[in-house]
Amino acid sequence: MTTVPVPWRALSRRAVLDTSVGVLIAAGTMASLGLFLVTTYFVILCVIGIGFVALPYLTRAIRRLCDLSRGAAARSGVPVEAPYLPEPQEVERDIVGWMRRCKWILTDPATWRDLLWLLLNTVVGFVALLPCAVLYYAGEGLVLACGLWRPLAADGEGRMYAFITVDSWPTALAAGAAAVGLLAAWPFVGPPVLKGYAYFCRFLLGPTERTRLASRVRHLAETRSGALDTQAAELRRIERDLHDGAQARLVSLGLKLGAVDRKMGHDIEEARKLLREARSSSVCALTELRDLVRGIHPPVLAERGLADALRALGIASPLPVTVDVDLPAQLPPPVESATYFSVSELLTNALKHAEAERVEITARYAQGVLYAQVTDDGRGGADCSAGTGLEGIRRRLATFDGTLEIDSPSGGPTTTKMEIPCVLSSPKTSSS
């Protein structure tokens, strides 16, 4: 038995999948037409107020269909971002809140672009049937080549197939050869057709330059607010640590030196004892100040860069930590600091909450993005929405347009991926 080469197997699987997606897209054109007609009808009825009753439900269905089309476009290698304005928060569950939601829908330019896409998709979407049509036509030619042209020829008329009138065995074999050629071309039809449809979706369903800039402004405003909150919290922490630690010791040191001054004239031994205590207090105050500065910006990070700082974290951790970093040059100090403290927080979570036995840290830099990943074999179940330090890490990275992705099924393992866009600031090289 002849074995089909692996590339042709992959091509045939991809062709079947593309054909199936094309059929689903074509089927979605009927839903597009129905949603367009119903939504247009209710938008018109908004003039007299009745349309507002169904508008939010119809919009949810439209955007769901549009999201499915964006997913199909992304599968073809054409990612399409959702262009919608942020949903209003804390909307009252009464007629006033309902009207505010309707206003949010009607004032969003993406709503009207979705309607235009629904209308045009009823025509353009049928183009996705082309892979299915090629497969069907190839199958028809193979059927004719098997001898089913005879009933047609008995009527005195042959069957036209690919410019060939099939009314005899030679013409049937020619039709079969044409069908085989179509069948061989079938795997290569789907990708360009679906990619063309994906560009059509991106043109209407993706964000315009105006909405992209508006989204960027909103993101910067949110991250700026988060950065200011983080900075204020950090300043309060430093102030608290200074007040409760070094400041208290320095006040105590001053009082002891005053006592020494009073004892010097008549009790030398007591004065010496107080001096020794003052010296011990000064050492403790200096240690606390160093620890405080280390919490703001660790010396190993400033002196040796992020790669060695991550290795130092692994060495200092009570858990067995494997560190694999490959950072070709010096990163911007703020990015290094954010990454360092994020990894440090994740190590702490693995130790205190995940009950992990091993942790793996990896860091790479490629194409203007710093990729860092922390994986532990703990019990899993980590969730940013639970109010843990993970949300603080997300806010810290968002300041640099960074992202945090967590995969933590119950029972583990937990994998946390961080991506931070940044530009190398110097040719300094760190060994891996």
C-alpha positions as CSV (number, residue, x, y, z in Angstrom):
1,M,0.0,0.0,0.0
2,T,1.4,3.3,-1.0
3,T,1.8,5.9,1.8
4,V,0.7,9.4,1.1
5,P,3.6,11.9,1.8
6,V,3.1,13.9,4.9
7,P,3.0,17.3,3.1
8,W,0.1,16.2,1.0
9,R,-1.7,14.9,4.2
10,A,-1.2,18.3,5.8
11,L,-2.4,20.0,2.6
12,S,-5.5,17.8,2.4
13,R,-6.3,18.4,6.1
14,R,-5.9,22.1,5.6
15,A,-8.1,22.0,2.4
16,V,-10.9,20.2,4.3
17,L,-10.7,22.7,7.1
18,D,-10.7,25.7,4.7
19,T,-13.6,24.2,2.8
20,S,-15.5,23.7,6.1
21,V,-14.8,27.3,7.2
22,G,-15.9,28.6,3.8
23,V,-19.2,26.7,4.1
24,L,-19.7,28.2,7.6
25,I,-18.9,31.7,6.3
26,A,-21.4,31.3,3.5
27,A,-24.0,30.0,5.9
28,G,-23.3,33.1,8.0
29,T,-24.3,35.3,5.1
30,M,-27.9,34.4,5.7
31,A,-27.6,35.4,9.4
32,S,-26.0,38.6,8.2
33,L,-28.9,39.4,5.9
34,G,-31.5,38.6,8.6
35,L,-29.7,40.6,11.3
36,F,-29.2,43.6,8.9
37,L,-32.9,43.7,8.1
38,V,-34.1,43.3,11.6
39,T,-31.6,45.7,13.1
40,T,-32.3,48.4,10.4
41,Y,-36.0,48.0,11.1
42,F,-35.6,48.5,14.9
43,V,-33.1,51.4,14.4
44,I,-35.8,53.2,12.4
45,L,-38.3,52.4,15.2
46,C,-35.9,54.2,17.6
47,V,-37.4,57.4,16.2
48,I,-40.6,56.6,18.1
49,G,-38.9,54.9,21.0
50,I,-40.0,51.3,20.3
51,G,-36.7,50.3,18.8
52,F,-34.7,50.9,22.0
53,V,-36.3,47.8,23.5
54,A,-34.6,45.3,21.2
55,L,-31.5,47.3,20.2
56,P,-29.1,46.1,22.9
57,Y,-30.0,42.4,22.3
58,L,-29.6,42.8,18.5
59,T,-26.3,44.6,19.0
60,R,-25.0,41.7,21.2
61,A,-25.9,39.2,18.4
62,I,-24.3,41.4,15.7
63,R,-21.1,41.8,17.6
64,R,-21.0,38.0,18.3
65,L,-21.3,37.3,14.6
66,C,-18.6,39.9,13.9
67,D,-16.3,38.4,16.5
68,L,-16.6,35.0,14.8
69,S,-15.6,36.6,11.5
70,R,-12.6,38.3,13.2
71,G,-11.6,34.9,14.5
72,A,-11.8,33.4,11.0
73,A,-9.7,36.3,9.7
74,A,-7.1,35.7,12.4
75,R,-7.0,32.1,11.5
76,S,-6.0,33.2,8.0
77,G,-3.1,35.3,9.3
78,V,-5.0,38.6,9.3
79,P,-5.6,39.6,12.9
80,V,-8.5,42.0,13.4
81,E,-8.8,44.0,16.6
82,A,-12.3,44.8,18.1
83,P,-12.9,48.5,17.5
84,Y,-15.8,49.1,20.0
85,L,-15.9,51.8,22.6
86,P,-15.6,50.7,26.2
87,E,-18.9,49.5,27.6
88,P,-20.3,51.9,30.2
89,Q,-19.6,50.8,33.8
90,E,-22.2,50.7,36.6
91,V,-25.2,51.4,34.4
92,E,-28.4,51.6,36.4
93,R,-30.8,48.7,35.9
94,D,-33.7,50.9,35.0
95,I,-35.0,52.8,32.0
96,V,-32.3,55.5,32.5
97,G,-29.5,52.8,32.4
98,W,-31.2,51.2,29.4
99,M,-31.2,54.5,27.5
100,R,-27.6,55.1,28.4
101,R,-26.6,51.7,26.9
102,C,-28.6,52.5,23.8
103,K,-26.8,55.8,23.5
104,W,-23.5,54.1,23.9
105,I,-24.4,51.7,21.0
106,L,-25.7,54.4,18.6
107,T,-22.8,56.8,19.2
108,D,-20.2,54.1,18.5
109,P,-19.0,54.4,14.9
110,A,-18.2,50.7,14.9
111,T,-22.0,50.0,15.2
112,W,-22.7,51.5,11.8
113,R,-19.6,49.8,10.3
114,D,-21.0,46.5,11.6
115,L,-24.3,47.2,9.8
116,L,-22.5,48.0,6.6
117,W,-20.5,44.8,6.9
118,L,-23.7,42.8,7.4
119,L,-25.1,44.2,4.2
120,L,-22.0,43.6,2.1
121,N,-21.3,40.2,3.7
122,T,-24.5,38.9,2.2
123,V,-22.7,39.1,-1.2
124,V,-19.0,38.8,-0.4
125,G,-19.5,35.9,2.0
126,F,-20.5,33.6,-0.8
127,V,-17.0,33.9,-2.3
128,A,-15.9,31.6,0.6
129,L,-17.8,28.8,-1.1
130,L,-15.2,28.7,-3.9
131,P,-13.2,25.8,-2.3
132,C,-16.4,23.8,-1.9
133,A,-17.4,24.5,-5.4
134,V,-14.0,23.4,-6.8
135,L,-14.3,20.2,-4.8
136,Y,-17.8,19.5,-6.0
137,Y,-16.9,20.2,-9.6
138,A,-13.9,17.9,-9.4
139,G,-16.1,15.2,-8.0
140,E,-18.5,15.6,-10.8
141,G,-15.8,15.1,-13.4
142,L,-14.6,11.9,-11.6
143,V,-18.2,10.6,-11.6
144,L,-18.5,11.2,-15.4
145,A,-15.2,9.5,-15.9
146,C,-16.5,6.4,-14.2
147,G,-19.1,5.9,-17.0
148,L,-22.1,7.9,-15.9
149,W,-22.0,9.8,-19.2
150,R,-23.7,7.0,-20.9
151,P,-27.3,7.9,-19.9
152,L,-26.7,11.4,-21.3
153,A,-25.2,10.1,-24.5
154,A,-28.1,7.7,-25.0
155,D,-30.4,10.8,-25.3
156,G,-28.2,12.1,-28.1
157,E,-26.7,14.8,-26.0
158,G,-23.5,14.7,-24.0
159,R,-22.6,16.5,-20.8
160,M,-20.5,19.6,-21.0
161,Y,-17.7,19.5,-18.5
162,A,-14.7,22.0,-18.5
163,F,-15.3,22.8,-22.2
164,I,-15.5,19.1,-23.0
165,T,-18.6,17.5,-24.3
166,V,-18.6,14.1,-22.6
167,D,-20.3,11.6,-24.9
168,S,-17.7,8.9,-25.3
169,W,-15.0,7.1,-23.3
170,P,-12.2,9.3,-24.7
171,T,-14.0,12.5,-23.7
172,A,-14.9,10.9,-20.4
173,L,-11.2,10.2,-19.7
174,A,-10.4,13.8,-20.7
175,A,-13.0,15.0,-18.3
176,G,-11.5,12.8,-15.6
177,A,-8.1,14.2,-16.3
178,A,-9.5,17.8,-15.9
179,A,-11.2,16.7,-12.6
180,V,-7.9,15.3,-11.3
181,G,-6.3,18.7,-12.1
182,L,-9.0,20.5,-10.2
183,L,-8.7,18.1,-7.3
184,A,-4.9,18.8,-7.2
185,A,-5.6,22.5,-7.3
186,W,-8.3,22.3,-4.6
187,P,-5.9,22.5,-1.5
188,F,-4.4,25.7,-2.9
189,V,-7.7,27.5,-3.5
190,G,-8.8,27.9,0.1
191,P,-6.0,30.0,1.7
192,P,-6.0,32.9,-0.8
193,V,-9.9,33.0,-0.8
194,L,-10.1,33.0,2.9
195,K,-7.3,35.6,3.2
196,G,-9.1,37.9,0.8
197,Y,-12.2,37.5,2.9
198,A,-10.1,38.3,6.0
199,Y,-8.9,41.5,4.5
200,F,-12.5,42.5,3.7
201,C,-13.4,41.8,7.3
202,R,-10.4,43.9,8.6
203,F,-11.4,46.8,6.3
204,L,-14.9,47.1,7.9
205,L,-14.6,45.3,11.2
206,G,-11.2,46.5,12.3
207,P,-10.5,49.8,14.0
208,T,-10.0,52.9,12.0
209,E,-7.0,55.2,12.6
210,R,-9.3,57.5,14.6
211,T,-10.7,54.8,16.8
212,R,-7.2,53.3,17.2
213,L,-5.8,56.6,18.4
214,A,-8.8,57.1,20.7
215,S,-8.2,53.6,22.1
216,R,-4.5,54.4,22.5
217,V,-5.4,57.6,24.4
218,R,-7.7,55.7,26.7
219,H,-5.1,53.1,27.4
220,L,-2.4,55.7,28.1
221,A,-4.8,57.5,30.5
222,E,-5.6,54.2,32.3
223,T,-2.0,53.1,32.6
224,R,-0.9,56.6,33.6
225,S,-3.5,56.6,36.4
226,G,-2.4,53.1,37.4
227,A,1.3,54.2,37.4
228,L,0.5,57.2,39.6
229,D,-1.5,55.0,42.0
230,T,1.4,52.6,42.1
231,Q,3.9,55.4,42.7
232,A,1.8,56.9,45.4
233,A,1.5,53.5,47.2
234,E,5.3,53.0,46.8
235,L,6.0,56.4,48.3
236,R,3.6,55.6,51.2
237,R,5.4,52.3,51.8
238,I,8.8,54.1,51.8
239,E,7.5,56.7,54.2
240,R,6.1,54.0,56.5
241,D,9.3,52.0,56.4
242,L,11.4,55.1,57.2
243,H,9.1,56.1,60.0
244,D,8.9,52.7,61.6
245,G,12.4,51.7,61.0
246,A,15.4,53.9,60.3
247,Q,13.8,57.1,61.6
248,A,12.9,55.5,64.9
249,R,16.5,54.2,65.3
250,L,18.0,57.6,64.4
251,V,15.8,59.3,67.0
252,S,16.9,56.7,69.5
253,L,20.5,57.3,68.5
254,G,20.1,61.0,69.1
255,L,18.7,60.4,72.6
256,K,21.5,58.0,73.5
257,L,24.1,60.5,72.4
258,G,22.4,63.1,74.5
259,A,22.6,60.8,77.5
260,V,26.3,60.1,76.8
261,D,26.9,63.9,76.9
262,R,25.3,64.1,80.3
263,K,27.2,61.0,81.6
264,M,30.6,62.0,80.4
265,G,31.4,64.2,83.4
266,H,30.6,61.7,86.3
267,D,30.0,58.2,84.9
268,I,32.4,57.2,82.2
269,E,31.5,53.5,82.3
270,E,27.8,54.2,81.7
271,A,28.8,56.7,78.9
272,R,30.8,54.0,77.2
273,K,27.9,51.5,77.5
274,L,25.6,54.1,75.9
275,L,28.1,54.7,73.1
276,R,28.3,51.0,72.3
277,E,24.5,50.9,72.1
278,A,24.5,54.0,69.9
279,R,27.0,52.3,67.6
280,S,24.8,49.2,67.4
281,S,21.8,51.4,66.6
282,S,23.7,53.2,63.9
283,V,24.6,49.8,62.3
284,C,21.0,48.7,62.4
285,A,19.8,51.9,61.0
286,L,22.3,51.7,58.1
287,T,21.2,48.1,57.4
288,E,17.6,49.1,57.3
289,L,18.4,52.0,55.0
290,R,20.3,49.6,52.7
291,D,17.3,47.2,52.7
292,L,15.0,50.0,51.9
293,V,17.1,51.2,49.0
294,R,17.4,47.6,47.8
295,G,13.6,47.4,47.8
296,I,13.5,50.5,45.6
297,H,16.2,49.4,43.1
298,P,18.3,46.3,43.9
299,P,22.0,46.9,43.6
300,V,22.6,43.8,41.5
301,L,20.0,45.1,39.0
302,A,21.8,48.4,38.7
303,E,25.3,46.9,38.6
304,R,24.9,43.8,36.5
305,G,21.6,44.0,34.6
306,L,18.4,42.0,34.5
307,A,19.9,38.7,33.5
308,D,22.2,38.4,36.6
309,A,19.5,39.9,38.8
310,L,17.1,37.1,37.8
311,R,19.8,34.6,38.5
312,A,20.3,36.2,41.9
313,L,16.6,35.8,42.6
314,G,16.8,32.1,41.7
315,I,19.8,31.6,44.0
316,A,18.2,33.5,46.9
317,S,14.8,31.6,46.7
318,P,14.2,28.7,49.1
319,L,12.8,26.8,46.2
320,P,14.9,25.0,43.5
321,V,14.8,27.5,40.7
322,T,16.0,27.0,37.1
323,V,16.9,30.2,35.4
324,D,17.4,30.4,31.6
325,V,17.9,33.9,30.3
326,D,19.2,35.2,27.0
327,L,19.3,39.0,27.0
328,P,21.7,40.3,24.3
329,A,22.0,43.9,25.5
330,Q,21.1,46.3,28.3
331,L,17.4,47.0,28.6
332,P,15.9,50.3,29.7
333,P,16.2,50.5,33.6
334,P,12.4,51.0,34.2
335,V,11.6,47.9,32.1
336,E,14.3,45.9,34.0
337,S,12.9,47.1,37.3
338,A,9.3,46.2,36.4
339,T,10.4,42.7,35.1
340,Y,12.6,42.1,38.2
341,F,9.9,42.9,40.7
342,S,7.2,41.1,38.7
343,V,9.3,37.9,38.7
344,S,10.1,38.4,42.4
345,E,6.4,38.6,43.2
346,L,5.7,35.5,41.2
347,L,8.4,33.6,43.0
348,T,6.8,34.7,46.3
349,N,3.4,33.5,45.2
350,A,4.8,30.1,44.2
351,L,6.4,29.8,47.6
352,K,3.5,31.1,49.8
353,H,0.4,30.2,47.9
354,A,1.1,27.6,45.2
355,E,3.0,25.2,47.5
356,A,5.3,24.6,44.5
357,E,8.4,22.4,44.7
358,R,10.2,23.7,41.6
359,V,10.1,26.9,39.6
360,E,11.5,27.7,36.1
361,I,12.3,31.3,34.9
362,T,13.0,32.1,31.3
363,A,13.6,35.4,29.6
364,R,14.2,36.2,26.0
365,Y,14.4,39.4,23.9
366,A,13.3,39.3,20.2
367,Q,12.0,41.8,17.7
368,G,11.6,44.7,20.2
369,V,9.8,42.7,22.9
370,L,11.0,41.2,26.2
371,Y,9.5,37.8,26.9
372,A,9.6,36.5,30.4
373,Q,8.0,33.4,31.8
374,V,7.7,31.9,35.3
375,T,6.4,28.3,35.6
376,D,5.8,26.5,38.9
377,D,4.6,23.0,39.6
378,G,2.2,24.1,42.4
379,R,-1.5,23.5,42.9
380,G,-2.6,26.1,40.3
381,G,-5.8,28.1,40.5
382,A,-4.1,31.5,40.2
383,D,-6.5,34.3,39.1
384,C,-5.9,38.0,38.6
385,S,-9.5,38.8,39.6
386,A,-9.0,37.3,43.1
387,G,-7.4,40.6,44.2
388,T,-3.9,39.1,44.6
389,G,-0.6,40.6,43.6
390,L,-1.1,39.4,40.1
391,E,-3.3,42.3,39.3
392,G,-0.6,44.6,40.6
393,I,1.8,42.9,38.2
394,R,-0.6,43.5,35.4
395,R,-0.9,47.2,36.2
396,R,2.9,47.4,36.5
397,L,3.4,45.9,33.1
398,A,0.6,47.9,31.5
399,T,2.6,51.1,32.2
400,F,4.9,49.9,29.4
401,D,2.2,48.5,27.2
402,G,3.1,45.1,28.5
403,T,0.8,42.1,28.9
404,L,0.4,39.4,31.5
405,E,-1.0,36.0,30.5
406,I,-1.7,33.3,33.1
407,D,-2.4,29.7,32.5
408,S,-3.2,28.1,35.9
409,P,-5.6,25.1,35.8
410,S,-6.6,23.6,39.1
411,G,-3.9,21.2,40.2
412,G,-1.2,23.0,38.3
413,P,1.1,23.8,36.8
414,T,1.0,27.6,36.6
415,T,2.6,29.3,33.7
416,T,2.8,33.1,33.7
417,K,3.9,34.8,30.5
418,M,5.0,38.5,30.4
419,E,5.6,40.5,27.2
420,I,7.0,44.1,27.4
421,P,7.7,46.1,24.3
422,C,11.1,47.9,24.7
423,V,14.1,49.1,22.8
424,L,17.7,48.1,23.7
425,S,19.5,51.0,25.3
426,S,23.1,50.0,25.0
427,P,25.3,47.4,23.5
428,K,26.1,45.8,26.8
429,T,25.9,42.0,26.6
430,S,24.8,39.7,29.4
431,S,26.1,36.1,29.4
432,S,23.5,33.4,29.6
